[in-house]
Amino acid sequence: MNLLRITLLLLFTFLSTAAWADSPLANLAGEEEEEFLDPDVAFVVTAKQGDGNTIKTNCLIKDGYYLYKDKISVAPADDAQISLGELPLPKGKEKEDEYFGLIVSIDHEFNAEIPITKLAANTNLVDLVFKYQGCAKAGLCYPPITKNITVNLDSSGGAAAAATTTSGVSANTSSGGSGSGAEFQSEQD
């Protein structure tokens, strides 16, 4: 008989806890569910022609998010007819990460100019491969992200870029450019 009472008491306790978690009153108690941004919204990477010897990059990191500094890289695609210099990154902040140990994070927008050398005189379109990984400070870490960006190095001064993103998360968003007209054109897979 006591076993039946204990079983019923435990069942009632579990059911009432589950009901409380699903009730609108749970939100009044400050138990809100965190909504996380799509990685292509949390981390917006763009690139365009610089002064002829550089490619200008911009990485916009939304408030409450950060990138792992040592996971950020850019390289020419396998068939690109350029070589790239080093990607200058901001100093960042050291922090203890539960998975990676001591890391350096970047949690703000940054711009960088990457020196380029054309390997062929008629190189106008250049495919770049950006790789990065980041997290939301509220506790969600995204898988590594690869973004392919095509930059137009047309000497007439017209710069355009098209971007494609691949990662372990769904990225079906698109974003328009910043600044003048169609300077950046992004296409997400």
C-alpha positions, 0 to 999 in steps of 0.5 A: 500500500505504501508503495502505491502511495509513493508511486502516485506521489512521484507521478503527481510531482512529475506531472505537475512539474511538466504542467508548470513548465508548459504553462504561461505562468512559467514565463512570469517566473522568469523562465523564458526560452532563449531564441538564438539567431541563425548563424548567417544573421549572428555572423555576417561576413562580406568582402569586396575589392580594395585598392587593387592590391587588397581585398576589404573584408568586414565581419559583423558580429551581433551583440551576445555572440562571439567568434573563436579567433583561432577558427577564423581563416580565409584562403583562395579557392583551389582554382583562384588565380591569386595568393593572399597575405595574412588576415589581420584580426583584432586582439580579442578577449581571453576566456575559459571555454568549457569545450576548448579550454582557454580561447581568444574570442572576438565579440565585435565588428571588425574590418580587415584588408588582406593583401593579394597578388594576382597570379594571372593578369586577367584575373577579375573574379576571385573565389575566397573561402572564409571559415569560422566558428562562433557561439551565443553567449547564452550557451549555444555554439554553432558548428564550423561555418564555411562561406564561399565569396566571389569578389570582382576585382574588375579594374574599372572600380566596380566591386561585387561579391556573391556569397554561399554558406555551408555549415552543419545548420540550416542557412536559408536566409539572404541578405542585401548589401550595405552601402551603395546599391548592389555592392554585396549580393549574398546567396545562401544555400 
